[in-house]
Amino acid sequence: MTTTISNGSDVWTATQVDGYSATRTGRNVLHPIIGSNAFAVALRPSSLRKGNLKVLFTDVDIAQGFLDGLSNGDEMTLDSTDRPNINMQFVLDGDAELELDDEARRNWWVIFDWQETD
């Protein structure tokens, strides 16, 4: 069972995925009706997922390479056989950081904000 992230030319295999969070913003438009408590509603589909992800690598060079790949502005593809519900195409949307694992002191977390693109 693996989780890979690629940008079309490079592929990174994460040891673990942790801290996945995702939201979808509703985009319905509500128009108050004058003289009523009701609304006229224009229904719109929700936005694509957006969130935060934390992935673990056992090698600092691989973790740094992934952080660099995120920072290049490429669209990325996440493919997880462990958690297929998180599979997506995404771009970096906010911060990305590299963090030494507090427990093992030899593994590296890459923590980043993302926006689904497809």
N, C-alpha and C positions, 0 to 999 in steps of 0.2 A: 504494500500500500504506500503510495507516494503522492506528494504534492509538488508539481513543477510549475514554474513561472518562466515564460519566455517572451522575448520581444521580436521574434522573427529570425534573429541571427544567433542569439545566446539563450541558453537554457540553464536555469538554476533549480536545484532540487532541495527543497526545504526538509529539514529533519522533523520539524513539528510546526503546526499552525496553532496559534493560541490567540485569544482576545479578538476574535472576529465579531464585528458589530456592523449592522447595516440598517439604514433607514430609507424609506421611500416617501417623498413629499407629495401630498395630495395637491392637485392643481385645479380642482373644481372652482368655478367662479360663482359666488353668491351675490345676487342683486336684491337688496331689500325692496319690497313692494310697499309703496307709499300708502299709508292708512291701514296696514296689515302687519301682523307678526310673522307672516310667511315670507319666503324668499323665492325668487325665480332662479333656478339653478341651471348653469351651463356645465354639463358633465365633461370632464377631461380625464384622460388616463393619468395615473400617478407617474412621477419621475422614475428614472432608473435608479437602482440602488446606489447608495453613497455611504461610506463608512470608514472604519479603521481596521487595520489588520496587523498582526504581530506574527512574524515567521522566524524560526530558529535555524541557524546554520552552525555546523561544528567547526568550520574553518573561517578564520577572519578574512582571508583573501576572497573567498567565495561570497561572504556577507558584504564585503566592501564592493565587490564587483556587482552584486545585485543592487546595492544602494546607488552606485554610479549609473547602472542601467535604468533605475527608476528616475533618476535625475536628468536623463538625456531627453526627456520629452517624448519617449516612444509609447505607443499603445502596447500594453502587456496582455498576455493570456495566462490565466490561472487555471490549472487542471488538477483536480484532487480526486484520487480514487478512494480516499478515506471519507471525504465529505463532498460528494458531487453537487450538493445544493449550493456550494460557494463558487462553483466554476463560473468564470466570467472573462470578458475582455474589459480592461480598465486602463485609466491613466492616473498618475499621481495627482492628487488634488489637495494640496496643503503641505504639511511637513513630512519629512522622512528622517528617521534617526537610527543610528547604530548604537547598540547598547550591549555591554558585556553582561552575560548571565550571572546573576548574583550568587547562585548556588554552585554551579559547576566551575565557574571562573575560567572556562575554556571555550564555552559556546557563545554565540553571538546572536542577539535579537535584532531584526530590522523591523521597525515599527513605523507605519505610514498611513496617511489618509488617502483614500482612493475614490474615484468616481467611475461607475460602470459606463461603458460606451456602446455596448451592443447587446 
